[in-house]
Amino acid sequence: MMSENKKSTGAQAAADASHTMHSKDTSKASKTAAASALSQSGSTGETGEKASTAASKVMRDGRTSKESKSAAASALAQTPSRKT
């Protein structure tokens, strides 16, 4: 059973996600996670499996910028829990 997500992307995470999306040097995984975070700005959507996987990869990569990690963390926080 999955619980309902009541989180949304905050203003700072949305700004970081926007910057990530506009950067030429950002990886595909970072842009996927940032796009998910931006799509949930001001709403209570949930991060899908593909975006969650990308966000997890971004968080583990030591080369990723602080802004990209902020966006990825926001996307991960909005992943539905998988409590059974």
Secondary structure, 3 states (H helix, E strand, C coil): CCCCCCCCECHHHHHHHHHHHHCCCCCHHHHHHHHHHHHCECCCCCCCHHHHHHHHHHHHCCCCCHHHHHHHHHHHHCCCCCCC
